Amino acid sequence: MIRLTPHDSSVMTALAQFTGVPPERKRALLDALESTEAREVGAALLDRQVYHQAPPRIRDTVDYFLRWVENNKRLGREREVRRRKSRA
């Protein structure tokens, strides 16, 4: 797994979480990454072919961010269910 700077981690979360971002914004986010490794992770996050060709450390980091996004979605759904139940 790749260690990211706080800045790179923040940019990576935006890339991972907001899938409907226009391509030019994705490119700008990738360009904002500070380290070469972070750019590799970002490219693999956005392109499955790059992901499959990436070294295991890069893939592990991408997988971590994807699990993080899925966990956030699951928690959001659970909060919504609890909120609806409390209003009933």
C-alpha positions as CSV (number, residue, x, y, z in Angstrom):
1,M,0.0,0.0,0.0
2,I,1.2,3.5,-0.8
3,R,1.5,6.1,1.9
4,L,0.0,9.4,0.7
5,T,0.5,12.9,1.9
6,P,-2.6,14.6,3.5
7,H,-3.0,16.6,0.3
8,D,-2.7,13.6,-2.0
9,S,-5.1,11.7,0.2
10,S,-7.7,14.5,0.0
11,V,-7.4,14.7,-3.7
12,M,-7.7,10.9,-4.0
13,T,-10.9,10.8,-1.9
14,A,-12.4,13.3,-4.4
15,L,-11.4,11.1,-7.3
16,A,-12.8,8.0,-5.7
17,Q,-16.0,9.4,-4.2
18,F,-17.3,11.6,-7.0
19,T,-17.6,9.4,-10.0
20,G,-19.7,11.9,-12.0
21,V,-16.9,14.4,-12.3
22,P,-16.3,15.7,-15.8
23,P,-13.1,14.3,-17.5
24,E,-11.4,17.7,-17.5
25,R,-11.9,18.0,-13.7
26,K,-10.6,14.5,-13.2
27,R,-7.5,15.5,-15.2
28,A,-7.1,18.6,-13.0
29,L,-7.4,16.5,-9.9
30,L,-4.8,14.1,-11.2
31,D,-2.5,17.0,-12.0
32,A,-2.9,18.3,-8.5
33,L,-1.4,15.1,-7.0
34,E,2.0,15.8,-5.6
35,S,3.8,12.5,-5.8
36,T,4.5,10.2,-8.7
37,E,3.1,7.2,-6.8
38,A,-0.1,9.2,-6.0
39,R,-0.5,9.9,-9.7
40,E,-0.1,6.2,-10.4
41,V,-2.8,5.4,-7.9
42,G,-5.1,8.1,-9.4
43,A,-4.6,6.8,-12.9
44,A,-5.3,3.2,-11.7
45,L,-8.4,4.4,-9.9
46,L,-9.8,6.0,-13.0
47,D,-8.9,3.4,-15.6
48,R,-9.3,-0.4,-15.0
49,Q,-6.8,-1.3,-17.7
50,V,-4.1,0.8,-15.9
51,Y,-5.3,-0.8,-12.6
52,H,-4.7,-4.3,-14.0
53,Q,-1.2,-3.4,-15.2
54,A,-0.2,-1.6,-12.0
55,P,2.0,-3.2,-9.3
56,P,0.3,-4.8,-6.3
57,R,1.1,-1.8,-4.0
58,I,-0.8,0.5,-6.4
59,R,-3.7,-1.9,-6.7
60,D,-3.9,-2.3,-2.9
61,T,-4.2,1.4,-2.5
62,V,-6.9,1.7,-5.1
63,D,-8.8,-1.2,-3.5
64,Y,-8.5,0.6,-0.1
65,F,-10.1,3.8,-1.5
66,L,-12.8,1.8,-3.3
67,R,-13.6,-0.1,-0.1
68,W,-13.7,3.3,1.7
69,V,-16.2,4.7,-0.8
70,E,-18.4,1.6,-0.5
71,N,-18.3,1.8,3.3
72,N,-19.3,5.4,3.2
73,K,-22.3,4.6,0.9
74,R,-23.4,1.8,3.2
75,L,-23.2,4.0,6.3
76,G,-25.1,6.7,4.5
77,R,-27.9,4.2,3.6
78,E,-28.0,3.0,7.2
79,R,-28.3,6.5,8.6
80,E,-31.1,7.2,6.2
81,V,-33.0,4.1,7.3
82,R,-32.5,5.1,11.0
83,R,-33.7,8.7,10.2
84,R,-36.8,7.4,8.5
85,K,-37.6,5.0,11.3
86,S,-37.2,7.8,13.9
87,R,-39.8,10.0,12.0
88,A,-42.3,7.2,11.8
